[in-house]
Amino acid sequence: MVSIQMKAIIVLLTFLCSSNAKGQWNAPRKEVLNIVQNALMTSVEQYHYLMQQLQPDQWPRTYENGKVYTVSNKAWISGFYPGTLLYLYEFSNDMELWKAAHQKLQRMEDLQNMTEHHDLGFMMYCSYGNAFRLFPDSARYKEVLIQSAKSLATRFNPRVGCIKSWDSVLSLDKKRMLKFPVIIDNMMNLELLFFASKATGDPFFKKIAIKHAETTMKNHLRPDFSSYHVVDYDEHTGKVKSRETQQGFADNSTWSRGQAWGIYGFTMVYRETKDRRFLHTACKMADFFLNHKNLPLDKIPYWDFNVGQVGYNPQWNYNPSLYKEIPRDASAAAITASALIELSGYVEKRKSLIYQQAAESILTSLSSQNYRATVGSNGGFILKHASGGVPGNVEVDVPLSYADYYYIEALMRYAQLKIR
C-alpha cells in the first residue's frame, strides 16, 4: 500500500511536470518546494482533525478561547472550507476530504439563487469553481456556477458601472448610511462572471466584470496605488459620494487585506482579458505592498499599514491598549502570496523574480511555527494570527477559514510552477 506521504510526493512531481500552468516562471527553489510539500501534507492531517469538530450544517469560521466557532452555509465565508478540502484532495487524493467537500457542496447548491450581496463569488466559485475545475464533465457544477453568476449580475448598476456590494451599511462613525457601497473585496467575485461568459458564450458577464474593474481602478485607488476599502456611489448619477473604510484603521489608510484583494483581483482580470491596464494596476498595487516601510521583515503585514500613524485618524474608538502588539493579518499575506505567484508569470523576468521571491518569503514565514499550527491544535485551522474586523474587535489575531484557503491555494500554485 502506498503511504499518504508517497502519494503526496508523486502528486507534487506530477504538478511540476504538468504543462497546464498559465504562465512561465523562474525555477522553484528546492528548499521552498520541501517546505511546500511538508506544509501540504501536514495540512491534510490538520483538516482531518478540523472535520471532526464540525456538524453537517456547520462551516468553520474561527477558533477562540478553546472553541471552534462556525457559521451556516449562507455566510459569506462558506465557500472557503469546501474549497480548501478540494485543494487538499487534489494534492493527496484522499477520498475522505473529497467526501467532506461533496457533502458541503450539496448543502450549498440552493445558494446559486442568492442576490442579497456580492459575496456569491466567494461562496460559489471557491467551492463549486474548484469542484468543476477538478471534474469538468460535471454538468451540474457548471449549471450551478452559471446560475450563481446570473444572480450576482443582478447587483450590477450600469449608471455606476459597479456591482453593489451591500444593500446599505452604516458608516464607521455611525453618522451616515451608505446607499451604494462598493468594497475593494468585490474584485474577487468577478472571476465567477468571467467563468460564466466562457461557459455560456454570452459576453454579458465578462462585459460587466470588466466595467466593474475599470470603475474600481478609477475610484478605489490613490496615486500611489494604495486602496480605499469602500467607495459609496450615487446610484442615480454614478458619482462618488465618499471614500472611506469599514475594516481599516482610517478612511485614508491602507487596510492590508483590501490591498491584497486588489492585487489578486486585478491579476485575475488581466488573466481573463489580457488588457495591460489591469496588469499595470496589479503590479503597482503589489509594489506598494512589498515596498511599504511598515511591512515587517517576515512579510506578514499588520492588519493595516497605517495603524497609529500621524495623519490617519480613525472614525471609531481605537484603543491600542487592547493589543500588546499591532495585530498581524496572515490572511492578507496568504492572499498576496497566491496573487504574486500568478502575477510573476505575466511580467518580464527581473520583475518576475522579485514577485516570486516575495511569495517564497511569505510562504516560508506562514509555514513556520510562528504562523502554522501543529497538527491537532488551533481547533483544526492551519494558520494562526489572522485578523478579521479589528474596528469592531471581532476576530482579532485568530485563525480564519479564508486565511487557510488562500494559503493552501498559494502552496498549490507554487507546486505547479512551470519553469522558464
Protein Blocks (a to p, Z undefined) as FASTA:
>chain_A
ZZfklmmmmmmmmmmmpckbfbdcddddfklmmmmmmmmmmmmmmmmmmmmmpcfkbccf
bdeehiacdddfkbmklmmmmmmmmmmmmmnopaklmmmmmmmmmmmmmmmmpckbmklm
mmmmmmmmmmmmmmmmlmklmmmmmmmmmmmmmmpcfknopacfbfbdcdfklpaccfbd
cdfklmmmmmmmmmmmmmnopaklmmmmmmmmmmmmmmmpcfkopacfbdcddfknopaf
bdcdfkbmblklccfklmmmmmmmmmmmmmmnopaklmmmmmmmmmmmmmpmklcfklpa
cfbfkgoiahiacfbdcdfklpmbacddfklmmmmmmmmmmmmmmccfklmmmmmmmmmm
mmmmmmpmklmccehianopabghiafblmnopaihiadfklmmmmmmmmmmmmmoccZZ
